[in-house]
Every structure is written in C-alpha cells, then in structure tokens.
Amino acid sequence: MNWYKTDFPSDKFNFANIPHNKITSLNGINILVPFYTDTSIIDFIIDALSFDEYDSVIELGCGYGRNLFKIFYNGGGINLRYFGGEFTSSGVEMARKLADIEPKMKAEFFHFNHLKPKFDKNLDFGKRVLVFTSHTIEQVKEIPDNWFKSVTSIAPFVRCIHAEPFGFQIQNLGEASKNHKEYFLKNGWNLNFAKTLKKANQNGDIIIEDALLEYSCGTDPFNPTSIAVWRSV
C-alpha cells in the first residue's frame, strides 16, 4: 500500500470515477479543495436567526422553496414563519404543495419579480423579518433603483442577507475576479447590484452592516459568492 498526495482536480479514486479535488475560488484566487467541500447559505441563515428575534424569514427568488425547507428542518424553528417569493408560477405552486406536507411549518409562497419588486399588502410578515437572496439576483441584468427601498417597506425592521456573485463589480482580487467579470459580461448577467446597494445606503434607505468579497467557496470558480448584509433605517 502506497500513500500519495493529490494535486490536480483530474485525479480520481481508483475504485470509482470520483474526483479527489475540484477547483473553486476564495478572495479572488482559484484554489483546489476536496471534491465534497461546500459552503452552505442555509447554515449562515440559521446562525443569523439565532442571534436576533425575528417573526419571519423570507427568501426572494426561492424556486420551489428548497432553502426554506432546509432551514425549517435544520433548526429554523416551528414558531418562525416562512415566506418565499418566486417569479415562476410553477415554482410557487410546487412550493405550496410541498409545504402542505408539513403541517408544523407555517409557510406561504407568493409571486415576486426582482425587476418589479412589489409585495402583496395582504401578506403579514410581522414586525421583524430576516430576508435573504442566494444566487437569484445574479441573472437579473439590472435591478431597479427602488429594489432595496421596496424590501424595507415590508416590515418595521428588516435585515437582509445577500449571497450573490457581485465581487467583481467592486474590486479585482485576482484571476477568479477577472474570469468572473468576463463570464457575467458574456452572459449579460447582473452588473449593477453593488452600485445600487451603495446608492441605497447613501440615500439613507438602508444601512450596510457587512460586505465580504468572494467569501464563499462554491463549486464554480467563474461564479464566486460575495456577501452583503444590510438593515432598514
């Protein structure tokens, strides 16, 4: 038996077609990590919920609600209310059907369009809410100037966490940042998140609490996740 060190993502286990490593990025630099390494926005949101009192958690761009269900089953709490905003009618319908299976989960799903961020006035989110997005703004070409102000209007206190790929809009940290920018320009994906976020902060619509560039190691080195956290004024 000979022990060996792996260096390349192309190396695979002898007994199966499973790679040893994969390429990802951190702080603008491409790096190798174990193939099964991943970061979870779910854990981040659950931790955030534990540090403050919230009436509800809301995901904008929730798809069929996968993240919300994971939060519920991994410690989000049965007293918390769960809301998901989704653009597609099929996503909303599927999320509602899945939520009906779990009677202990207080969940509601509704139509939401990042390009026209409006909320049904009949939705009661409570007084203190935690909102999050996870790689859903990324493919919106340009979010409108009123996006952040619209979200702050849903409750007396709103905190929002964005796990979105916007680092290249602020600073070139290295090869990954360069590739990221080229990738988004080629696809016509979001190019104004950082600018609109800064403008909302300067206008006094929100207060930025944290911002970390290319912080999360994902599976795609061309689409690294940055973090932005803000709250209502």
Secondary structure, DSSP 8 states (H G I E B T S, - for coil): --------TT-B-SSSS-BSEEEEEETTEEEEEETT----HHHHHHHHHHTS--SEEEEES-TTSHHHHHHIIIII-SSSEEEEEESSHHHHHHHHHHHHH-TT-EEEEEE-BTTB----TT----SEEEEEEESSSTT-S---TTHHHHHHTTSSEEEEEEEES-GGGT---SHHHHHHHHHHHHHT----HHHHHHHHHHTTSEEEEEEEEEEE--S-TTS-EEEEEEEE-
